[in-house]
Amino acid sequence: MTTETAKDDQQPLVSIGIPTYNRADSLARAIASALNQSYRSIEVIVSDNASNDDTELVCRQAMQRDPRLRFQRVQQNQGPISNFREVLRLASGEYFMWLSDDDWLDADYVAECLSRLRASPDTSLVGGRPQYIRNGRPVDVGSTVRVCAVRPWQRVFSYYMQVADNGIFYGLTRTSQLRKVPLRREIAGDWLLVGGLAYQGNIETLNEVTVHRALGGASASYAKICRTLGLPRRHAFVPELTVALNVARDVMVRGDVFAACRKTERMFWGSLLFVAVCGRLLALTLWRRLIKSFHALWCHLRRVEP
């Protein structure tokens, strides 16, 4: 056994779960970014949701180069949420993070996030800055989520007042904490999961490292989210209301992580979050529409100028 291997064996294992479907080209990049982390005590788990492209070949070849990659293929497509759940179920690491099959990580992503997480026992989730990519070019930097409060409900409220693109979903967390929060098959299911982690501890976004996220996938619009998840189209008619209802219902009656709280306390915070989340999302939607209208008017005026 080499000195480097012995050192790795003493470090906590980090599991990186990559659920995938028909993205062999981008998957190779995602796998490489996970295996090439400067922190070496890593296992990478790929769950193939019955792809009909070269996904299996890409994974088999990568496994020959690096035994830290584990590969599983299901014979019938189970849907994306089941696939996300599956890589978490297969994880054996003390720490865990998801990585989308068309995204990739900076080389020090795991090392930086793990260092901050281990130094802060009261922190439940640490992620890097999300950088969004379209057609190979950076187009936008995602929102920075930072939640720091002593009381659990204050942390939950703070998170829901900040969340937008929710790039922090691809941060690093303790596997034991993550398994207390279900990933639900509904609009904003990823928000509910991070909300459950916020109840368990603080959340931090690091500017030192980046997760590079490709735009245009399943989350391109609420209508596309509903099609991908197999949800009724009515959920996308007034998505702000749907999200607020899901948040309130999770806090009031469904979320196991909140079960230790009194029912009256859960009802109070669920009602407060419903009003706050719905109001915030409606205000953001109105603001975006106003900006879009002003931009269209500005472009029109420029065209008619002599």
C-alpha positions in Angstrom: 0.0 0.0 0.0 1.4 3.4 -1.0 1.7 6.3 1.4 -0.9 8.2 -0.6 -3.4 5.3 -0.4 -2.9 4.9 3.3 -3.5 8.6 3.8 -6.7 8.4 1.8 -8.0 5.5 3.9 -7.8 7.7 7.0 -9.9 10.4 5.4 -13.7 10.3 5.4 -15.3 8.9 2.2 -17.2 11.3 0.0 -19.9 9.9 -2.3 -20.7 11.8 -5.5 -24.0 10.6 -7.0 -24.6 11.1 -10.7 -28.0 10.1 -12.0 -28.1 10.0 -15.8 -30.2 9.5 -18.8 -29.1 9.7 -22.5 -26.3 12.2 -22.0 -23.2 10.1 -22.8 -21.2 13.0 -24.1 -21.6 15.4 -21.2 -21.6 12.5 -18.7 -17.9 11.7 -19.5 -17.0 15.3 -18.5 -19.1 15.1 -15.3 -17.4 11.8 -14.3 -14.0 13.1 -15.0 -14.5 16.2 -12.9 -15.7 14.1 -10.0 -12.8 11.6 -10.2 -10.2 14.3 -10.7 -10.9 16.0 -7.4 -7.9 17.1 -5.4 -9.5 15.3 -2.4 -9.0 11.6 -3.3 -11.1 9.7 -0.8 -14.1 9.6 -3.2 -16.5 7.2 -4.7 -18.5 8.2 -7.8 -21.9 6.4 -8.3 -23.6 6.6 -11.7 -27.1 5.3 -12.0 -28.2 4.9 -15.6 -32.0 5.3 -16.0 -32.3 2.9 -19.0 -30.4 5.1 -21.5 -30.3 4.0 -25.2 -27.1 5.9 -26.1 -23.5 5.1 -25.2 -23.9 5.8 -21.5 -23.0 2.3 -20.4 -19.9 2.2 -22.6 -18.7 5.6 -21.3 -19.1 4.3 -17.7 -17.4 0.9 -18.4 -14.4 2.6 -19.9 -14.2 5.0 -17.0 -14.4 2.2 -14.5 -11.4 0.5 -16.2 -9.4 3.6 -15.6 -10.5 4.3 -12.1 -12.0 1.7 -9.7 -13.6 4.4 -7.6 -16.4 4.6 -10.1 -19.5 2.4 -9.5 -22.1 1.9 -12.2 -25.6 0.7 -12.1 -28.1 0.4 -14.9 -31.9 -0.1 -14.6 -33.7 -1.8 -17.4 -36.8 0.4 -17.4 -36.9 4.2 -17.0 -38.0 5.0 -13.4 -38.1 8.8 -13.8 -35.5 11.3 -12.6 -36.5 11.6 -9.0 -36.2 7.8 -8.5 -32.8 7.9 -10.1 -31.6 10.7 -7.7 -32.9 8.7 -4.8 -31.1 5.6 -6.0 -27.6 7.1 -6.1 -28.2 8.3 -2.5 -29.4 4.8 -1.5 -26.2 3.3 -2.9 -23.9 5.7 -1.2 -21.5 4.4 1.4 -19.7 7.7 2.2 -20.0 9.7 5.3 -20.6 12.7 3.1 -22.6 13.0 -0.1 -23.4 15.3 -3.0 -25.3 15.1 -6.2 -23.8 16.1 -9.5 -26.0 16.5 -12.7 -24.8 14.5 -15.7 -24.3 17.7 -17.8 -22.5 19.7 -15.0 -18.9 19.6 -13.8 -16.9 20.7 -10.8 -13.7 22.7 -10.1 -10.9 20.4 -9.0 -10.9 21.7 -5.4 -14.7 21.6 -5.0 -15.0 18.7 -2.6 -11.9 19.6 -0.7 -13.1 23.2 0.0 -16.6 22.2 0.9 -15.6 19.3 3.1 -13.1 21.4 5.0 -15.7 24.0 5.8 -18.3 21.4 6.7 -16.0 19.5 9.0 -14.9 22.7 10.7 -18.6 23.7 11.4 -20.6 21.0 13.1 -23.6 23.3 13.1 -23.5 23.6 9.3 -25.5 21.0 7.3 -24.8 22.0 3.7 -21.8 23.7 1.9 -21.7 24.4 -1.8 -19.7 26.3 -4.3 -20.8 29.2 -6.5 -23.0 28.0 -9.4 -21.9 29.2 -12.8 -24.4 28.7 -15.5 -23.4 27.8 -19.0 -25.3 28.0 -22.3 -23.8 26.6 -25.5 -20.4 26.3 -23.9 -20.3 29.9 -22.7 -20.8 31.3 -19.2 -23.9 33.4 -19.1 -24.9 33.9 -15.5 -23.8 33.4 -11.9 -26.4 31.7 -9.7 -27.7 33.0 -6.4 -25.6 32.8 -3.3 -27.4 31.1 -0.4 -26.2 31.8 3.1 -28.2 30.7 6.1 -26.9 31.4 9.6 -29.2 31.3 12.7 -29.4 29.6 16.0 -33.0 28.6 15.8 -34.1 26.0 13.3 -37.3 27.8 12.1 -35.3 31.0 11.5 -32.9 29.1 9.3 -35.8 27.5 7.3 -37.5 30.9 6.8 -34.2 32.5 5.8 -33.6 29.9 3.2 -37.0 30.3 1.6 -36.5 34.0 1.4 -33.3 33.6 -0.5 -33.7 30.6 -2.8 -33.9 31.2 -6.5 -32.1 28.9 -8.9 -31.2 26.6 -5.9 -27.7 25.7 -7.1 -26.9 25.0 -3.4 -28.8 21.7 -4.0 -25.5 20.4 -5.5 -23.5 21.2 -2.4 -21.9 18.7 0.0 -23.8 17.4 3.1 -23.6 14.7 5.7 -25.2 11.5 4.4 -27.0 10.9 7.7 -28.6 14.3 7.6 -29.6 14.1 4.0 -31.3 10.7 4.5 -33.7 12.3 7.0 -35.2 14.5 4.2 -37.1 12.9 1.3 -36.6 14.1 -2.2 -40.2 14.5 -3.4 -41.6 14.2 -7.0 -43.1 17.6 -7.3 -42.4 21.2 -8.3 -39.8 22.6 -5.9 -39.0 19.2 -4.5 -35.3 20.3 -4.4 -36.3 23.3 -2.4 -38.1 21.2 0.2 -35.1 19.0 0.6 -32.7 21.9 1.2 -35.4 23.4 3.5 -35.1 20.2 5.6 -31.3 20.5 5.7 -31.7 24.2 6.8 -33.8 23.0 9.7 -30.8 20.8 10.7 -28.1 23.4 10.4 -26.6 26.4 8.6 -26.0 26.6 4.9 -23.0 28.3 3.2 -22.0 29.1 -0.3 -18.2 29.3 -1.0 -16.9 31.8 -3.6 -13.6 29.9 -3.9 -15.0 27.0 -6.0 -17.6 26.6 -8.7 -20.1 24.1 -9.9 -20.5 24.6 -13.6 -24.2 24.1 -14.6 -25.5 23.7 -18.1 -28.8 25.5 -18.9 -31.6 24.2 -21.0 -32.3 20.9 -19.3 -35.3 19.6 -17.5 -35.6 22.7 -15.3 -35.8 25.1 -18.3 -39.5 25.9 -17.5 -42.2 24.9 -15.0 -44.1 23.2 -17.9 -41.0 21.2 -18.8 -40.6 20.3 -15.1 -44.1 18.9 -15.0 -43.6 16.9 -18.1 -40.3 15.5 -16.9 -41.7 14.6 -13.5 -45.0 13.3 -14.9 -47.1 15.8 -13.0 -50.5 17.2 -14.1 -50.1 20.3 -16.3 -52.2 22.3 -13.8 -49.3 22.5 -11.5 -47.6 24.9 -14.0 -50.6 27.2 -14.4 -49.8 29.3 -11.3 -46.4 27.7 -10.2 -45.9 30.3 -7.5 -49.0 29.1 -5.7 -48.0 25.4 -6.3 -44.6 26.0 -4.8 -46.0 27.8 -1.7 -48.5 25.1 -1.1 -45.9 22.4 -1.3 -43.7 24.3 1.2 -46.6 24.7 3.6 -47.7 21.2 3.3 -44.2 19.8 3.9 -43.8 21.9 7.1 -47.3 21.3 8.4 -47.9 17.6 7.8 -45.3 15.7 5.8 -41.8 16.6 6.6 -40.3 13.9 9.0 -37.5 16.2 10.0 -40.0 18.6 11.6 -41.9 15.8 13.4 -40.4 16.6 16.8 -42.1 20.1 16.8 -45.5 20.7 18.3 -48.4 20.7 15.8 -49.3 24.3 16.6 -45.7 25.4 15.9 -45.7 23.6 12.5 -49.0 25.1 11.6 -47.8 28.6 12.5 -44.6 28.3 10.5 -46.3 26.5 7.6 -48.9 29.3 7.3 -46.2 32.0 7.5 -44.1 30.3 4.9 -47.0 29.9 2.6 -47.8 33.7 2.6 -44.1 34.7 2.5 -43.1 32.3 -0.3 -46.2 33.0 -2.5 -45.8 36.7 -2.1 -42.1 36.7 -2.8 -42.4 34.5 -5.9 -45.4 36.5 -7.3 -43.4 39.7 -6.8 -40.4 38.3 -8.6 -42.6 37.1 -11.5 -44.1 40.6 -11.8 -40.7 42.2 -11.7 -39.4 39.9 -14.4 -42.4 40.7 -16.6 -41.9 44.4 -16.1 -38.3 44.2 -17.1 -39.1 42.1 -20.1 -41.8 44.7 -21.2 -39.4 47.6 -20.8 -36.7 45.8 -22.7 -39.2 45.1 -25.6 -40.3 48.7 -25.6 -36.6 49.9 -25.7 -35.8 47.6 -28.6 -38.9 48.8 -30.5 -38.0 52.5 -30.0 -34.5 51.9 -31.2 -35.8 50.3 -34.4 -38.1 53.3 -35.2 -35.6 56.0 -34.5 -34.6 57.9 -37.7 
